[in-house]
Amino acid sequence: MLEVSDITAGYGNSTVLTGVSLSIERSEAVTVLGANGAGKSTLIQAIAGLTPIRSGEIRFEGERINGLSAARIVRRGLVLCPEGRHLFPQMSVRENLMLGAYSRKAGRSAIAAQIDEVLDIFPALKEKRTVYAGSLSGGEQQMVAIGRALMAKPRLLLLDEPSLGLAPLLVQTVMRVVGEINQRGIAIGLVEQNAAAALELASRGYVLETGAMVIQGSARELSTDDRVRAAYLGVVEQTAD
C-alpha cells in the first residue's frame, strides 16, 4: 500500500533523514519509534507531502506521490493527523470536524452523515458537538483531531504522536480507538515515543535513530529486543556479577 524507498530529507542545509525505507500493507498497523529529534515527524510529513524529499521515492497504492501537493495526497486517501492537534479553539467540535471534509466534493447531507459516523467512533464527543474545541480536555481534543482526519475518508491514516501530553488513562483510550479504526480496515501509520502503547497496537514496527532506520521487525520482536527494551521500554537487563 505504502512504499517508502531510500528517502533523504531535511531543511535548508540540514539533513534529517538518510536512506530511510519502510512499508505499510493494506489494513495494517505499523509504528515508527524513536526519541525526540530522531526525525519521526520529518518522516511522516515527507510521506504526507508537507516536507519535500531530496532523493528516493514514496509510492502509495502503486503511484509515486513524492512531488504531489499535500491536498492531492489527501484526495488519494492518505491523511495525516499532525502532532499538536491544530484545532480551531473558537470553533465548535462539529465545525472542526467539517474542516476535515474540505478535500471531498460532498454535499451537506453526506458530510452530516459522515460526522455522525465519526461521533459514533468517539461517543464522548456526541454531547459536545456544539462546544468550542478550545474548552475540551487534551484527550477530547485529540479525539477531535483524529475525527477530523477521518472526515477525509482515509485508506491510510498517519498519526504523529497522538499520545503526546496525555495522562496514561487517556493514552489507553486514544490507542483503543485507533485500534478500532484499524479494525474497520483503515491502515495505520503511527509515529510514537510511547513505545509500550505503540507496540501493543501495531503488528510491525521500525526504530528511527538520528535519521536512519536501525531496527525493524514484528511488534513481538521489538518488544523483546534488548536495545528497544532498554532505550524505549525502560527495561534494563540484569547481568550476573
C-alpha positions in Angstrom: 0.0 0.0 0.0 2.7 2.4 1.1 6.3 2.0 0.0 9.0 4.5 1.2 12.2 3.7 -0.6 15.6 5.1 0.5 14.5 8.7 1.0 16.6 11.6 2.2 15.1 14.7 3.5 15.9 17.8 5.6 15.5 21.5 6.0 17.9 24.1 4.4 21.4 22.8 4.7 20.4 20.3 7.4 19.8 16.6 6.5 17.4 14.9 8.9 16.6 11.6 7.1 19.2 9.5 5.3 18.3 6.4 3.3 15.0 5.7 5.1 12.7 2.9 3.9 9.5 1.4 5.2 6.3 -0.2 4.1 2.7 -0.4 5.3 0.3 -3.0 3.8 -3.5 -2.6 3.5 -5.3 -2.7 6.8 -2.0 -3.0 8.7 -1.0 -1.0 11.7 2.7 -0.1 11.7 4.6 2.1 14.2 7.8 4.1 14.0 9.5 4.6 17.3 12.3 7.0 18.2 13.5 9.5 20.7 12.8 13.2 20.4 14.7 14.6 17.5 15.2 11.3 15.7 13.4 12.5 12.6 10.0 10.9 13.1 7.9 13.9 12.4 10.0 14.8 9.3 9.4 11.3 8.0 5.7 11.4 8.5 5.5 14.9 7.0 7.5 13.8 4.0 5.1 10.9 3.4 2.1 13.3 3.6 3.7 15.8 1.2 4.4 18.5 3.7 8.2 18.2 3.5 10.0 17.6 0.2 12.4 14.8 -0.2 15.8 15.2 -1.8 16.2 11.6 -3.1 14.4 8.3 -3.0 10.7 7.6 -3.7 7.4 7.3 -2.0 4.6 5.2 -3.5 1.0 4.9 -2.4 -1.3 2.3 -4.0 1.4 1.8 -6.7 1.5 5.5 -7.6 4.5 7.8 -7.0 3.3 10.6 -4.7 6.5 12.5 -3.8 6.2 15.8 -5.6 2.5 15.9 -5.3 0.8 18.6 -3.1 -0.4 17.6 0.3 -4.0 18.2 -0.8 -3.7 15.8 -3.8 -2.2 13.2 -1.5 -5.2 13.6 0.9 -7.6 13.1 -2.0 -5.8 9.8 -2.8 -6.7 8.6 0.6 -3.5 9.2 2.6 -4.3 11.5 5.5 -2.1 12.9 8.3 -3.3 13.7 11.8 -0.5 16.0 12.9 1.3 16.4 16.3 -0.2 19.1 18.4 -3.8 18.7 17.2 -4.0 22.1 15.4 -7.7 22.6 16.2 -9.5 25.9 15.8 -10.3 26.7 19.5 -13.1 29.2 18.8 -14.9 26.8 16.5 -17.2 24.0 17.7 -16.4 20.3 17.6 -18.7 19.9 14.7 -17.2 22.8 12.8 -13.7 21.4 13.3 -14.8 18.0 12.0 -16.4 19.6 8.9 -13.0 21.1 8.0 -11.7 17.6 7.5 -14.0 17.1 4.6 -12.6 20.0 2.6 -10.9 17.8 0.1 -14.2 15.9 -0.7 -16.8 17.1 -3.1 -19.6 16.0 -0.9 -23.0 17.6 -0.2 -24.2 18.8 3.2 -26.2 15.6 3.9 -23.2 13.4 3.1 -21.0 15.4 5.3 -23.6 15.4 8.1 -23.8 11.6 7.8 -20.0 11.3 8.0 -19.9 13.5 11.1 -22.5 11.1 12.7 -20.2 8.2 11.8 -17.2 9.9 13.4 -19.1 10.7 16.5 -20.1 7.0 16.8 -16.4 6.2 17.0 -15.9 8.9 19.6 -19.1 8.8 21.8 -17.6 11.1 24.4 -17.9 13.9 21.8 -21.5 13.4 20.9 -22.9 15.6 23.6 -20.1 18.2 22.9 -20.5 18.7 19.2 -21.6 22.3 19.7 -18.9 23.1 22.3 -15.9 25.1 21.4 -12.9 22.9 20.8 -10.7 25.1 22.9 -12.7 24.2 26.0 -12.2 20.5 25.7 -9.7 18.3 27.7 -6.5 17.3 26.0 -7.8 13.8 25.3 -11.1 15.1 23.8 -9.1 17.5 21.6 -7.0 14.6 20.4 -10.2 12.7 19.5 -11.5 15.7 17.5 -8.2 15.9 15.7 -8.4 12.2 14.8 -12.0 12.5 13.9 -11.2 15.5 11.6 -8.7 13.3 9.7 -11.3 10.5 9.4 -13.7 13.0 7.7 -11.4 12.8 4.7 -12.2 9.1 4.4 -8.5 7.8 4.5 -7.4 4.4 3.5 -4.2 5.1 5.3 -4.2 7.3 8.4 -0.9 8.7 9.7 -0.8 9.7 13.3 2.0 11.9 14.7 2.4 11.4 18.5 -1.3 11.0 19.4 -0.4 10.2 23.0 1.7 13.4 23.5 0.8 15.3 26.7 -2.0 12.9 27.7 -2.4 11.1 31.0 -1.9 7.4 31.0 -5.6 6.5 31.2 -6.3 8.8 28.2 -3.4 7.3 26.3 -5.2 3.9 26.7 -8.5 5.4 25.5 -7.0 7.0 22.4 -5.0 3.9 21.5 -8.0 1.7 21.9 -10.0 3.9 19.5 -7.1 3.9 17.0 -7.2 0.1 17.2 -10.9 0.2 16.5 -10.3 2.4 13.5 -7.7 -0.1 12.2 -10.2 -2.9 12.6 -12.6 -1.1 10.3 -10.0 -1.7 7.5 -8.1 1.6 7.7 -4.3 1.2 7.6 -2.5 3.0 10.4 1.0 4.6 10.4 1.8 5.5 14.0 4.7 7.7 15.0 5.2 7.5 18.7 7.6 8.0 21.7 5.3 5.8 23.9 6.8 2.5 22.7 4.7 0.3 25.0 1.4 1.7 23.8 2.5 1.7 20.2 3.8 -1.9 20.2 0.6 -3.1 21.8 -1.4 -1.6 18.9 0.8 -2.3 15.9 1.7 -5.6 14.2 5.1 -4.3 13.0 7.5 -1.6 13.8 10.6 0.4 13.0 13.1 2.2 15.2 14.4 5.5 13.9 17.6 7.0 15.4 19.3 10.2 14.2 17.5 10.0 10.8 18.2 6.3 10.0 16.2 3.1 10.4 18.2 0.9 12.8 15.8 -1.8 13.8 12.7 -3.3 12.2 10.5 -6.3 12.9 7.3 -7.6 14.3 5.8 -5.9 17.4 6.7 -9.0 19.4 10.3 -8.9 18.1 10.7 -5.3 19.0 9.1 -5.8 22.4 11.8 -8.4 23.3 14.8 -6.7 21.6 17.2 -5.7 24.4 18.0 -2.4 22.6 14.4 -1.4 22.4 13.6 -2.6 25.9 16.5 -0.5 27.3 16.0 2.6 25.2 12.2 2.8 24.9 10.6 0.5 27.4 12.6 1.4 30.4 13.8 -2.2 31.0 17.4 -2.8 31.9 18.6 -6.3 31.8 20.4 -7.6 34.9 23.8 -9.1 34.4 25.4 -11.6 36.6 28.4 -10.4 38.6 
